[in-house]
Amino acid sequence: MPTVQVTDLKDGDFLLDVREDDEWQAGHAEGALHIPISEFVARYGELTEAAPQDGRVHVICRSGGRSAQVTMYLVQQGVDAVNVDGGMQYWQTAGRPVVTDAGTPGFVL
């Protein structure tokens, strides 16, 4: 499975957050696209519209399990997708900003 570390991500990399709504509302990476895993197949078109045409999709969840499932699905669809190892837990530990929809500091649920 293609995997990257949180520290490998650069500003401007396309990030897909597949956590559920309550997790997203508690805090997320600024600029990430949110499509919960429970709705992913039905909302797949939102990803294809938002993702860069020839760019990579970095998939993240809380710890890496759900994002691994979505990454495998995307790879099977021919998408250049990678799982973010350790998920939002590692994101927060690495000192990356976690925000709410209002732009205030958030936390990983």
C-alpha positions as a Markdown table, in Angstrom:
| # | Residue | x | y | z |
|---|---|---|---|---|
| 1 | Met | 0.0 | 0.0 | 0.0 |
| 2 | Pro | 1.4 | 3.4 | -0.9 |
| 3 | Thr | 2.1 | 5.3 | 2.3 |
| 4 | Val | 3.6 | 8.6 | 3.3 |
| 5 | Gln | 4.5 | 10.2 | 6.6 |
| 6 | Val | 2.9 | 13.3 | 7.9 |
| 7 | Thr | 6.3 | 15.0 | 7.8 |
| 8 | Asp | 6.5 | 14.2 | 4.0 |
| 9 | Leu | 3.4 | 16.4 | 3.3 |
| 10 | Lys | 4.0 | 19.9 | 2.0 |
| 11 | Asp | 1.8 | 22.9 | 2.0 |
| 12 | Gly | -0.6 | 22.7 | -0.9 |
| 13 | Asp | -0.7 | 18.9 | -1.1 |
| 14 | Phe | -4.2 | 17.6 | -1.7 |
| 15 | Leu | -5.6 | 16.1 | 1.5 |
| 16 | Leu | -8.7 | 13.9 | 1.7 |
| 17 | Asp | -10.1 | 13.4 | 5.3 |
| 18 | Val | -12.3 | 10.3 | 5.5 |
| 19 | Arg | -13.2 | 10.6 | 9.2 |
| 20 | Glu | -16.8 | 10.9 | 10.3 |
| 21 | Asp | -18.6 | 14.3 | 10.9 |
| 22 | Asp | -18.1 | 14.5 | 14.6 |
| 23 | Glu | -14.3 | 13.9 | 14.2 |
| 24 | Trp | -14.1 | 16.5 | 11.4 |
| 25 | Gln | -16.0 | 19.1 | 13.5 |
| 26 | Ala | -13.6 | 18.6 | 16.5 |
| 27 | Gly | -10.7 | 19.5 | 14.3 |
| 28 | His | -9.1 | 18.9 | 10.9 |
| 29 | Ala | -6.3 | 20.0 | 8.6 |
| 30 | Glu | -7.0 | 23.4 | 7.0 |
| 31 | Gly | -7.9 | 23.0 | 3.4 |
| 32 | Ala | -8.7 | 19.3 | 3.5 |
| 33 | Leu | -11.6 | 17.8 | 1.6 |
| 34 | His | -14.0 | 16.0 | 3.9 |
| 35 | Ile | -15.8 | 12.9 | 2.7 |
| 36 | Pro | -16.6 | 10.4 | 5.5 |
| 37 | Ile | -15.8 | 6.8 | 4.7 |
| 38 | Ser | -19.4 | 5.9 | 5.4 |
| 39 | Glu | -20.5 | 8.1 | 2.5 |
| 40 | Phe | -17.4 | 7.8 | 0.3 |
| 41 | Val | -18.7 | 5.6 | -2.6 |
| 42 | Ala | -21.9 | 7.7 | -2.9 |
| 43 | Arg | -19.9 | 11.0 | -2.9 |
| 44 | Tyr | -16.9 | 9.8 | -5.0 |
| 45 | Gly | -17.7 | 12.4 | -7.7 |
| 46 | Glu | -16.9 | 15.2 | -5.2 |
| 47 | Leu | -13.4 | 13.9 | -5.0 |
| 48 | Thr | -12.9 | 13.6 | -8.7 |
| 49 | Glu | -14.1 | 17.3 | -9.1 |
| 50 | Ala | -11.9 | 18.6 | -6.3 |
| 51 | Ala | -8.7 | 16.6 | -6.8 |
| 52 | Pro | -5.9 | 17.9 | -9.0 |
| 53 | Gln | -6.1 | 16.2 | -12.4 |
| 54 | Asp | -2.5 | 14.9 | -12.4 |
| 55 | Gly | -1.9 | 15.2 | -8.7 |
| 56 | Arg | -1.7 | 12.9 | -5.8 |
| 57 | Val | -4.5 | 12.3 | -3.2 |
| 58 | His | -3.2 | 12.1 | 0.3 |
| 59 | Val | -5.8 | 10.2 | 2.4 |
| 60 | Ile | -6.0 | 10.7 | 6.1 |
| 61 | Cys | -8.2 | 9.5 | 9.0 |
| 62 | Arg | -7.6 | 9.3 | 12.8 |
| 63 | Ser | -4.9 | 6.7 | 12.8 |
| 64 | Gly | -4.5 | 5.2 | 9.3 |
| 65 | Gly | -7.0 | 2.3 | 9.2 |
| 66 | Arg | -9.9 | 3.8 | 7.4 |
| 67 | Ser | -7.7 | 5.9 | 5.1 |
| 68 | Ala | -5.9 | 2.7 | 4.1 |
| 69 | Gln | -9.2 | 1.2 | 2.9 |
| 70 | Val | -10.0 | 4.3 | 0.9 |
| 71 | Thr | -6.5 | 4.5 | -0.5 |
| 72 | Met | -6.8 | 0.9 | -1.7 |
| 73 | Tyr | -10.1 | 1.7 | -3.4 |
| 74 | Leu | -8.7 | 4.8 | -5.1 |
| 75 | Val | -5.7 | 2.9 | -6.3 |
| 76 | Gln | -8.0 | 0.3 | -7.8 |
| 77 | Gln | -9.8 | 3.1 | -9.6 |
| 78 | Gly | -6.5 | 4.3 | -11.1 |
| 79 | Val | -6.1 | 7.3 | -8.8 |
| 80 | Asp | -2.6 | 8.3 | -7.6 |
| 81 | Ala | -3.5 | 7.9 | -3.9 |
| 82 | Val | -1.4 | 7.4 | -0.7 |
| 83 | Asn | -2.3 | 6.7 | 2.9 |
| 84 | Val | -1.0 | 9.1 | 5.5 |
| 85 | Asp | 0.6 | 6.9 | 8.1 |
| 86 | Gly | -0.6 | 7.6 | 11.7 |
| 87 | Gly | -3.4 | 9.9 | 10.5 |
| 88 | Met | -4.5 | 13.0 | 12.3 |
| 89 | Gln | -3.0 | 11.7 | 15.5 |
| 90 | Tyr | 0.5 | 11.9 | 14.0 |
| 91 | Trp | -0.5 | 15.2 | 12.3 |
| 92 | Gln | -1.3 | 16.8 | 15.6 |
| 93 | Thr | 1.8 | 15.3 | 17.3 |
| 94 | Ala | 4.0 | 16.7 | 14.5 |
| 95 | Gly | 2.7 | 20.1 | 15.4 |
| 96 | Arg | 0.7 | 20.6 | 12.3 |
| 97 | Pro | -2.3 | 22.9 | 12.7 |
| 98 | Val | -5.7 | 21.4 | 13.6 |
| 99 | Val | -8.6 | 23.8 | 13.1 |
| 100 | Thr | -12.4 | 23.9 | 13.3 |
| 101 | Asp | -14.7 | 25.0 | 10.5 |
| 102 | Ala | -14.7 | 28.4 | 12.2 |
| 103 | Gly | -10.9 | 28.6 | 11.9 |
| 104 | Thr | -10.3 | 28.3 | 15.6 |
| 105 | Pro | -7.9 | 25.8 | 17.1 |
| 106 | Gly | -9.3 | 22.3 | 17.1 |
| 107 | Phe | -8.3 | 18.9 | 18.4 |
| 108 | Val | -8.2 | 15.3 | 17.2 |
| 109 | Leu | -11.2 | 13.3 | 18.5 |
